[in-house]
Amino acid sequence: MCSNQGFTRSSLSQVLSACVINLVNFGHGAALGWVSPFLPLLQSDESPLETGPVTVAEGSWIGSILCLGGFFGALIYGYLAEKIGVKKSILFLAAPNICFWITVYFATSVYQLYAARLVAGVTGGGIIVTFPLYIADISDSKIRGALGSLLAMSGNSGILLMYIVGDLLSYRTVPLVMMCIPVSFIILMSFIPETPQSLLKRRNLRGAERSLMFYRGVRPSEKLSAEFTREFEQLQHFILESKVKANKLTFSDFTTVAARNGIFIGIFLMFLNQFCGVFAILTYAVSIFAESGSTINPGASAIIMGAIQIIGTVASFILVDVAGRKILLMVSTFGTGLGLSCLGTYSWLRSQGVDMEGFNWIPIGSLSVTVFLFCIGLCNIPFFVLPEILPAKICNAGNTISMISITIFAFITLKILPILIEVISLYGAVAIFASTCFLGLIVIALFIPETKGKNLIVPETV
């Protein structure tokens, strides 16, 4: 058995590595949140664009075209992860993030902003494909869920940062400040090794052993324990077996019961993650609060909601490996639907001329509860649970399929939300999202298994 000290060093190495890779996710979160504080400015008479104020239709494209970039990013980085390794692929995520901020800074027309958001989406697509693979590769089963929760925590922190700096700094100053994040990420990534699995796939046994030593907190001067040697040998056997199977991957591999169930669950969770509506609401947060009739300043409301996001994600970080994935998904989905129902009811009553004096806190209150409950499960669990559900032979392919599907779902929700609000009002749009949550709860209860503590390198029996 590993000593307590060894386990502590192992956990520390894994946590620090996960924090480093999530720096680029932090920067991407800021890019996601950029629409909320600056879209109202772009739509006003004070628009910094030479082409003038942005229309509702153009604003919906600014919000949604990012997801088309995510589609291409998922394809590109899914391929790169297989060809050059997971860590190297993650390092290259900095490039489109830097391009986004440069383009925003120099943009003079709405079409240049379309290009900037498209490029930003490439980073997002790469993140959702590579990060779950990286966490699955390096982490102990006891902390895998917690490390997976860092994906949502860092992204949400970036969104909150943008809500704050977008409220404080000018349009042209923000990109200059945000450029510091991807640059810092590139520097720190030089200290993080490639994953042992990626190195073993390239038959670099010595490099793989050193990498596993790093992620298990084993110092180079220490004698390798029998437990470490056994784990490394087991990992070698698993990679060799997976590689042989992958070389024989055929259509029939996707038609087995386990494969069909895994892919169905993956795509469904991606659908629910987006069609619960929270991501779209966060993207247009300032505009949503202005539309809701809340008397609290829309910018301040967005900042409050962003802070609630962080609290919810921290709660998920603590609970996911204790309560389990399924129970958190159920609580999160039901709570998200309930919170959205409260917001929709308030918006509908207000549209009917009901005097809501004294209840103007409901929009920020209901959305804060909604975002908190979304973040404890539905926000992040769908991403890192995929490698735990999919059969090993089709894991990479199934993960890529699921990640491509979420970019499509995100594009649809981001594109239609501003239009839905204009056509059927806020309460109508929210009613659609809340109904999706309640239907999703039934599917989770009936079809999604618990995967807490699952060993990912033990071949499944069929």
N, C-alpha and C positions, 0 to 999 in steps of 0.2 A: 504494500500500500504506500501511496505518497504520504509524505509527512505533511502536517498542517502548514508548515512554512512553505513547502513546495506547492501545496494547493493555493495558498495565498498569493505566491508569486505568479502562479499560472493564471489565476483570476485577474490579477493586476495587469499582466501582459495582454490578456484578451480585452479587458475593459479599455485600456489605453489605446490599443490598436483600433478598437471600434470607435472610440472618440475621435481619433485622427482621421479615419476615413469619412466620418460624419461631418467634418469641417466643410467638405464640398456640398454636402446635403444642407448644411446650415446656410451656405451661400445660395443654394438653389431655392431654399425656403424664402429667402429675401426676394429672389426673383419672382417667385409665385405671389408673394404679398404685395409686390410693386403696383399691381393693378388697382388695389383697393384705395390707397391714398391719392394716386395720380390720375385715375380715370376721370373723376369729377373735374379735376383741373383741365384735362385734355378736352373735356366736353363743354367747358366754359368759354366765355369770350376772351379769357386771359390765357388761352391755350398757347404753349410755347412752340407749337408747330407752325411752320410757314403756310401749310395747307388749311389752317383755320381749325375751328372746333370740330371735334369728333362726333359723329352721329351715333344713335343707339345701335344701328346695324354694325357700324365700324367698331364700336366699343365691344360688341359681342365677339367680333373676330379677334380683337386684341386679347380678350380673355381666353378664347377657345383655341386659337391656332397653335398655342403652346402644345396642345395635346397631339396635334399632327406631328410636331417635332418629336414628341414622346414615342409615337409609333415607330418612326425611323430610328430613334435612339435605342429602343428595345431590340430592334433587329440588328443594328450595328454592334452594340455592345454585347448582345448575346453571342454573336459570331466571334468578337474579339476575346471574350472570356474563354471560349473554347480553344482559340488559336494561340493566344499569347499569354494567357493566365489571368486570373481574377484580379490580383493586385495591380498589375500593369494596366488593365482595362479601367480600373477605378481611377488610377492616376490621370488617365487621359480625359476624365470627366471635367477637369479644370478648364480645358480648352474652350468648349462651347459656353461655359459659364462666364469666362472672361470676354468672349466675343459678344455676349448679351449686353454686358455693362458698357462696353466700348460703343456698340451700335446705338444704345439708348442715349448715350452722351452726345453723339454726333447727329442723331436723327432730326430731320427737319420736316418729314412727311409721315403720314399714317402708314404708308407702305413700308417704310424703313422700320417702323415699330412692329409691323407684322413679321418682318424678317428677324428682328431681335427676339421676339417671343417664340418664333419657330425654332431658332437656335437654342433658346433656353430650354425648350422642351426636349431637345436631344439629351441634355444633362439629366433631366428627370427620367426619361426612358431608360437611360443607362443605369441610373441609381436603382430603380426598382427591379432591374434584371440582375445586376452584379452584387448588390448588398446582401440579399438573402443567401446567395451562394457563398459569399465571403464569411458571413456569420455562421452558416452551417459548417463550413470547412474548419474554422479555428476554435469554436467554442465547446466547452463542456456542456453536457446536457442539462446540468443543474442551473446554468446561467444563460442558456441559449435564448430563452424567452426574454430575459431582461436586456440582453444585448440587442435583440431584435427590436425592442421597444425604443432603443436609441434612434432608430430610423425616424419614427414619428416625433420624438422629443427634439431632435436637432432640426428637423424640417419645420416644426411648429415654432421653435425658438427663432428661426430665421424669419418666419412670417411676422412674429411679434416685433422683432427688431425693425422690420420694414414699416410696420404700423407706427412705431415710435419715431424713427428717423424721417419717415415721410411726413410726419406731422411737424417736425422741427426744422428740417433742412430743405433747401431749394431743389427744384427739379434737376438741375445740372450738377449739383454738389453730391447728391446721393450716389450716382455711379462711381465717382472718384473714391468715395469712402468704401463702397462695397468691394472694389477691386482688391482690397487688402486680404479678403477672406480666401479666394482661390490661390493667391500668391503664397500665403502662409501654409495652405494645404499642400502645395507642391513641395515646399521645403521640408515639412514634417514627414511626408510620405517617403522620403529618402531613407528614413530610419526604420521603416516597416518592411519585413521580408514578404516574399511571395508565399502563398499558402502551400502547405505540404502536399496537398492533393494536386495542385497545378504542377508542381515540380516533379511529382511522381509520374504524372502523365507524360512528362518529357524525359523520363528515365534518369532524372538527376537525383540519384539516391542520397548522395552526401548533402546536397542542398536541401532536400526534403527533410533529412534528419535534423539539420541545423535549424530549419524553420520550425519543426515540431518542438525542438528544444526551446526556442524562443517563446512559442505560444503556450508551452507548458511550464514556463518559468524555470527551466533547467539551465544552470550556468555552464559555459564551455569547460570549466575546470572540474566540474562534478562528474563522478562516475555515474553512468546511466543505470537506472534501477531496472529490475526485472519487469516491473509494471510498464515502464516507458518502452522498453524493448518489445514487450508483447503488444502494446498499442501500435507501435510503428510497424511491426510485422503484420498485424491485423489490417492496418491501413493500406499497406502495400498489396496485400491479397485482395482487399476490397476494390482498389483502383484498377488492378490488373483484370479482375473479373468484370468490373463495370466497363472497362475499355474494350474487352473482347465482346461483351454484349452489345456495346454501342456500335461497334463495327458491323454488327449483324442486325441493326435496328431496321425493322420493316413495318409496314402499315398494320400488320396483325398485332404488333406490340401495343398499339394504341386501342385495340378492340377488346383486350382482356377486361374482366370485371373491375379489377383494381385500377387499371389505367383509365377506363371510362369514368369511374367514380371520382378518381383524383382530378381529372381534367374538368369534369362537371363542377366539382366543389370549388376548384380554383377559379373558373370563369364566373361562377355564381357569386363568390365572395368579392371578386373585383367589381361585378355589377352592383352589388349591395353597397360596397364602399363608396361608389360614385352616385348611385341613384337614391341614396339616403339624402343627398343634396347638400351635405355640410361643406364639402370642398368647394362647391360652386358658391355657396353663401359666404364662405370666408374670402373667396376671390373678389367678390363684389361687396364686401362688408360695409364700407362707408355708404355706398349707394343703397344697400338694403336697409340700414338704420334710418337713412333719410326718408325712404319710402314707407317705413313702418309707422311713422308718426311719433316716434319717441322724442321727448323734449331734451334728452341728453345729447350733447354734442356728438355727431356721428363719428368723428375721428377718435374722441375719447372712448366711445362705446366700442369701437373696433379694438382699441388697445386693451380695454378691460377683457374683452372676449379672447384676445390673443393670450393674455395672462392666464385665463382659465384653461386654455388649451394646454399650457405647460403643466399646470397642476394636474389635469387629467392624465397627461402622458406620464408624469412621475408616479401617479397612482397605478397606472398600468405596469410600469417598470417594477413596482413592488409586488403587485398581485399576480402577474401573469404566470410565474412559476410556482405560485402557492395555490391559487384558486383553480388554475387550469384555463386552457384556451376556450373551451366550449361554453363554460358558465359565463365568462367575461363577454364573449360574443353575444350571448343571449341577453344579458343585462344591458349591454351597450346598445344593442339594436332596439330593444323595447324602449329604453330611456330616450334614445334619439327620436324615435317616433312620437313619444309622449311630449317631449319638449317642443317639437315642431308643431304638434297639434295645438299646443297652448298659444304659440305665436300666430298660427293661422286663425284660431278663434278670435284673438284680440284684433287682428287685422280685419276680419270679416265684420265684427261688431262695430268697429270704427267706420267701415265703409257704409254701414246701414244707418249711420247717424246717431248711434248710441253714445251717450256722454261717458267718455272714459277718463274723465278728470280724476286724478288720484291713482290711476292705474298705468300711468305712462312709463313705469318701471318694467312693465311686463315684457316688452321686446328685448331689452338687454338681459333681464332675468331669465326668460325662457331660452334665449339663445345661448346664454352662458351655461345653463344646465345641459342643453343639447350638446354643446361642444365638449363639455366635460365628459359626459357619458359616451359620446362618440370616441373620444381619445382613449378611454380605458380599454377599448377592445376593437371596435370596428375600424378604427383608424390604422392600426399597425399589425394586428394579429393576422389578417389575411395574407400579408406579405411573407412573414417568416414561417407561417404554418405550412406553406406549399411544399418545401422540401421534406416536411414531416409526413405529408399525405401522399405525394406522388411516388410511384414505384421507382426504384433507383435507376432502372434502365432508361426510363423516359423522363427523368427528373429535369434535366436541362431543357429538353424540348418542351415538356409540359409547362415548365416555369416561364419560358419565353412566350408560349401561346397565351398564358394567363396575363402576362405583363402587356402583351400587345392588345389584349381585349380591354384592359383598364384604360389604355390611352384612347381607345375608341369611345368607351363609355364616358370618360371625362370630357372629351371633345363635345359629345352630344349635350351633356348637362350644362357645360359652360356656354355653349352656343345658344341653347334654348332658354336659359333662365332669364336673361334680360327681356327676351321677346315674350315669354310667358307672363312676366310681371306686367308688361305693357298690355297684353291681350286679356288675361284672366285675373289680373291683380296678384298681389303678393300672397293672399290667402289661398288662391287657386293653385299656384305653383307649390306652395308648402303642403297643401293637401295631397298632391301627387307623391311628394317625397315621403310624407308620413305613412301613406298607404303602403308604399314599397317596404318600409321598415317593418310594419306589422306582418306583411306576407313573408318577408325574409326571416322573421323570428320563427315561423312555423317550419320553414325549410331547415334552418339550423338545428332546431330541436329534433327533427326526424332523421336527418341525413348526415350531419357532420360529426365525425368521431372526435374523441379527446385524444390528443397526441402529447400531452405533457410528459417529459422525461424519456421520450422515444430515442433509442440508440440508432443513429443514422448510418452506421457502418456495419451493422449486422444484417446480412441478407434476409429479406422477408421470405417467409414460406407461403406457398400458394396452395 
